[in-house]
Amino acid sequence: MKKKKLTRIEASVIACAVILSILAGCIGQPKEVVEEEPEVTDPDTLNILAYGEPDQLDPATCYDARGSLVIHNLYDRLIGYDSPDTKVINPRLAESWEISDDGMEYTFYLRKDATFHDGSAVTADAVKYSFDRVLKMNQPPSWMMAQCMDLNSTQVIDDYTVKITLTKPYAAFLPILCYTVASIVNPDVIEANGGVAEGEENEWLNQNETGAGSGPYELVEWIPNERIVLIRYDDYWRGPAKLPNIKISFIPEIGTRVMYLKKGDADIATGFPETNIPDILGSEGVTVFADPSYDITFIVLGCRGPLADKSVRQAVCMAMDYDTILSFVYHGYAEKLCNVVPSGMFGWHDVGCYEFDIEGANALLDQAGYTYGSDYRVDPATGEILGAEIAVPQGDEVRSQIALLWQNSLAKIGFKLDIREITWAMMYKLIRNEETDMIISGWLPDYADPDNYTDSMCGSANAKAIWGSDYKNEELDSLIDQAKWEANTTARNDLYLQILLIIKEDAPFVWLAQTAHVEAHRLWVKGYFYNPCQSMELWGIYKE
Amino acid sequence: MELRDYILRRLFLLIPVLLGVLILVFTISYVIPVDPARAWAGGLHARPEQVELLRERYHLNDPLYMQIYYYIDGLLHGDLGISASTRRPVMEDLKAFFPATFELAIFSFILAIIAGIPFGVISALKRNKMVDHISRAVALTGASTPLFWMALLLQFIFYYKLGWLPAAGRVEVPLERITGMVLIDSVITGNSAAFIDALRRLAMPSFCMAFWSMGYLVRITRSSMLEVLNQEYIVTAKAKGIPQRIVNYRHALRNAIIPPITILGIRFGWLLAGAVLLETIFAWPGMGRYAASSILEVDLPAMVGYCLVVALVMILANLIVDITYAFIDPRVRVGGKYE
């Protein structure tokens, strides 16, 4: 008996000792690491950890950032951005261009030394073929071009001159040409591999590139769920890219990505969550890029029930503690958003922000006749408690925290906020079906133009169709339409000032944050720049 | 009933089971409040005309029974549809991802058997001795440790701290894919560098999976052995003077092995369905990750394809277990007859 008990105790002690020694080994290890100046690993290859895998690589079909990263570097466009500034558009395949006074005709003069990956020249015919192909295929991103172009728009003047006559003078035409949908493809390669079918995808180009592009890199292999490998195109017209190879690995787990970066087995991690920044801050040889993006976060107000009243909307905007949210929810990786157009973009004007002002919000509601019942105010129109429901996506910590903070401060103005956690898909369905009053959402740019924001969010048709909001201001609709087709830049800029002033006054959304684009890099990565409307330009990146 | 007839009957049962799975998955996907066409067309940025085009293309405007009809029609022609999230035929995706999971499952399965059954037997034979306590503690740790935690811990120690093993992926060395199983492909092509790389990358995920399965296996084998060791025929065998080794391994183990085999069959089915967390942490391009991403992207063709494969695998795994019974236990005759 004695022996038996002793054995159990011994076994327990040994088991504990084994576990503790493992843990102690893990915890103790970092102290033993000798800190040395890190040397560049794998100097000929840029190892990128992508947050997601593309679904396809055809520029006419791709409509997400994961695919754009690859397409942007396999294909070239007529124009592009050479710096973080979206107001400065630089030549690419087009050496220069002219715009007619009425903003209807764009003439592009192509450079003569650009070649596709099969060695054939990039000509005006290829430009026409590429643009017509997008319009014929009619895939998700094609609307950008289709809103101001048709099959008669692109005219070949000579081998290296192409004229595009717009159907309407859309001032955002040049920013659209910077998007991957406007990439120039090799007609011979496409025709040899499925050609162009109206309304259909090209399955070959979805997965392959061989000779179809003229960008700084060629596609070597794409192993689904594993990696995409690119190799330098040595005859690229800007000169060969600095690094011979690019390897984009799909490592979904953030902990694994952090380890890869810290070990130096990866150079860049894209789409790095803000909450994981502390995991790498201070690590030797690793840095965090947090550049201002055009990604915005906001609360959609359904503009019905009590929220149909402008005073209530203004008051709830004033009951948001913006500074706390920016500091403690976004950890400083965002700046305050004051209106629908993000700062840094053409059309942005300083029209002032709603500030956190409980007294002012209370005064506004008092003035509008919302008197207190017990804990909350009462809506004089219905006799019911003044309040609304907000739908928040399940598992989204940032948005849940915003809703909770807002609920707390809204209570101080007698407004009852009910929070409903729901799946992403259900959230939009609920507000479109008018089954909830508000949602927290966000918007990323398709191209660098205020129209992509003002019309998509505050134009009454889209406010209803996309956001499920009843907001409608006919004057604003008319101004948005005017600004969309105004060819004169100064006049257009003035129109956006008027638009922003109306939006501020009407308060159909609570503008929250303009978030930063966060990436983690090894310090040896050089030549990188971030442009909010362009994927990462790999051509100039090197390791040193 | 002949073994062949039994197998044929079980295989024939596949048809109603797969049909049931098909109807179930379609019905669930039909009632969930998500608009897949909108998700595929760019989410919030989707234009209504694009959404409508996609609805037409994927027959989403048709009634449920017509959608099932279109699917079965395609299935009979070997077409599982095009995945909305990868833009590739689902059949092609499954062919790419299944071998990865199969390779991982087989490897960890073998590891689990090699370690689990002997540990269980020794544990039973040395009941309440030190070796029993240790093996039970190890088994308990294996069965109760969260898989993701074990995976992260292994990565941290063997990749980050010691640098002995790669953290993730299947094979980095260029390799011609023939069967899709990189170890076999590297042997076929005589690519020793790829073989070593693949083996190193397989080590951590397969250990995690094996450790997890082994925990259950040790416990089941131990309790089954203990039960058999108390049977009268074992006592008789001992009384007859049969050597202890033969009593233990020929008389006891052979009878005690049936429950562990049942567990193994079910486990193998699970392993083949893919472990989402494990495949995510080790960036293993298998079925689990494919299923998870297809669910997140509301990719109906991929979801249905995955479910069909899993159903098929589970049925086949159970069939193999039943057949194995017949070989191990002469009293068992498949088809329910005892002699």
Contacts between the chains, C-beta under 8 A, distances in Angstrom:
chain1	res1	chain2	res2	distance
A	4	B	128	6.0
A	7	B	128	6.8
A	7	B	129	6.7
A	7	B	130	5.8
A	7	B	133	6.6
A	8	B	128	8.0
A	8	B	133	6.6
A	10	B	130	6.7
A	10	B	133	7.8
A	11	B	130	6.1
A	11	B	133	3.1
A	11	B	134	6.4
A	11	B	137	6.7
A	12	B	133	7.8
A	14	B	134	7.0
A	15	B	133	7.6
A	15	B	134	7.3
A	15	B	137	4.3
A	19	B	141	7.9
A	25	B	157	7.5
A	26	B	153	7.1
A	26	B	156	6.5
A	26	B	157	6.3
A	26	B	161	7.5
A	29	B	161	4.9
A	55	B	84	7.9
A	55	B	85	5.4
A	55	B	86	5.9
A	55	B	87	5.3
A	56	B	86	7.9
A	56	B	87	4.2
A	61	B	87	7.7
A	63	B	41	7.7
A	63	B	42	4.6
A	63	B	45	7.1
A	64	B	42	7.5
A	138	B	50	7.8
A	138	B	53	7.1
A	139	B	50	7.5
A	140	B	40	7.8
A	140	B	41	4.8
A	140	B	42	4.8
A	140	B	45	7.9
A	140	B	46	6.7
A	140	B	47	7.5
A	140	B	50	4.9
A	141	B	42	7.4
A	143	B	47	4.7
A	143	B	49	7.9
A	143	B	50	7.1
A	199	B	53	6.6
A	201	B	87	6.9
A	203	B	87	7.3
A	206	B	87	4.6
A	206	B	88	7.8
A	207	B	87	7.4
A	207	B	88	6.8
A	223	B	285	7.3
A	224	B	86	6.5
A	224	B	88	7.4
A	224	B	93	6.9
A	224	B	96	5.5
A	224	B	97	7.4
A	224	B	285	6.5
A	225	B	96	7.8
A	225	B	97	6.7
A	225	B	283	7.9
A	225	B	285	3.3
A	225	B	286	7.9
A	225	B	289	5.9
A	225	B	290	7.1
A	226	B	169	6.3
A	226	B	170	6.3
A	226	B	283	7.4
A	226	B	285	5.0
A	227	B	169	7.6
A	249	B	168	7.9
A	249	B	169	6.9
A	249	B	283	7.0
A	250	B	283	6.5
A	251	B	168	5.7
A	251	B	169	8.0
A	251	B	283	4.6
A	252	B	280	5.0
A	252	B	283	6.7
A	252	B	289	7.4
A	253	B	168	7.8
A	253	B	280	5.2
A	253	B	281	4.6
A	253	B	283	7.2
A	255	B	152	5.6
A	255	B	155	7.5
A	255	B	281	7.3
A	256	B	155	6.4
A	256	B	167	5.6
A	256	B	168	5.4
A	256	B	281	6.1
A	256	B	282	7.6
A	256	B	283	6.7
A	259	B	155	6.4
A	259	B	156	7.1
A	259	B	159	6.3
A	259	B	160	4.7
A	259	B	167	5.9
A	260	B	167	6.4
A	260	B	168	7.8
A	262	B	160	7.2
A	263	B	159	7.5
A	263	B	160	6.3
A	263	B	163	7.6
A	265	B	167	7.6
A	425	B	32	7.9
A	425	B	33	6.5
A	425	B	34	4.0
A	425	B	35	7.4
A	425	B	39	7.5
A	425	B	298	7.4
A	426	B	33	5.5
A	426	B	34	7.9
A	428	B	44	7.7
A	429	B	33	5.3
A	429	B	34	7.8
A	429	B	35	7.6
A	441	B	44	7.3
A	443	B	44	7.0
A	446	B	45	6.4
A	456	B	45	7.8
A	465	B	48	6.9
A	466	B	44	5.7
